[in-house]
Amino acid sequence: MAKTTDKAATTEEEEVLDTIFTIPNLISAIRLCMVPCFIVLLLNGFDIPATVLFALAASTDWIDGQVARRTHTVSKLGRLLDPAVDRILMISGVVCLLIVGRLPLWVVLFVIARDLLLLIGGAWLIKKWRIRVAVIYPGKVATTFLFVGFAALLLNWPVLDGLGVVNAAWLPGLSPYPYSWGIWFVYVGLVIALFTTLYYVIAAAKRLAAAKREAAKAGENGGAR
C-alpha cells in the first residue's frame, strides 16, 4: 500500500505539461483508432484478428503511462485521453461481446454503468472542483482481469462444458451450458472493480466535502472583510 501511495504522490508532484503532441498521447490516439477496427473484424466473424487487435490496444494502456512517467511528458490532455480511451475500449468490448452472444446483459450493464460513473464523475470533479482521485493499484488489476477475460471471450476458444451448479444461462461457467474460460477472469475483475469503485466514490466524497468546507470558509473570510 505504501508503494501505491508514494507512486501516486510522485505522479501528482510531477510537472503536468500543456503539450498536445507527445509520444504517450500519440500511443493513446493509436489505441483509439484500433477500437473501430477490432469492432469491424469481430462483427464480420474474424475472431482471431479481432482478439489480437483488442489485446494489443489493451496492453498499450500500460505502455503509454510508463512512457509518460519515464520521459516526464505527463500532459493535461494525456490525463484525460488515457482513461477516456480505456473506457471506450472497455465499453466497446462488452457491447460487441453482447451482440455476438458471448456475454450476459448484466455484465455489460455493470461495466457500462461503472465506466460512465468514473468518466463523467471524474470529469465533473476536475472541472468544477479541481479534485482528482488518484488511480489505485487494485483498479489497474481489475481492468487487467477484465481485458484478459474479454480477449478470451473474443477468441471464443476453447469452449468448455459448464459446471451445472445453477440452471441460469446468465451465469456462464456456473450453468450447464458451454462457455469460454475467459468468463472466470471477467468474474474476478468484476468483484475487484466493485470494491475499487466503492473506494473511488468514498474518496471522492471526502475530498468534495473538504473542498466545499474550504470554499465556505473562504466565503466567510471574504464576507468578513
Protein Blocks (a to p, Z undefined) as FASTA:
>chain_A
ZZmmmmmmmmmmpccdfbfbdfklmmmmmmmmmmmmmmmmmmnopaklmmmmmmmmmmmm
mmmmmmmmmnopacfklmmmmmmmmmmmmmmmmmmmmmnopacfklmmmmmmmmmmmmmm
mmmmmmmnopacdddfklmmmmmmmmmmmmmmmnopacdddehlaccfklghjambdcdf
klmmmmmmmmmmmmmmmmmmmmmmmmmmmmmmmmmmmmmmmmmZZ
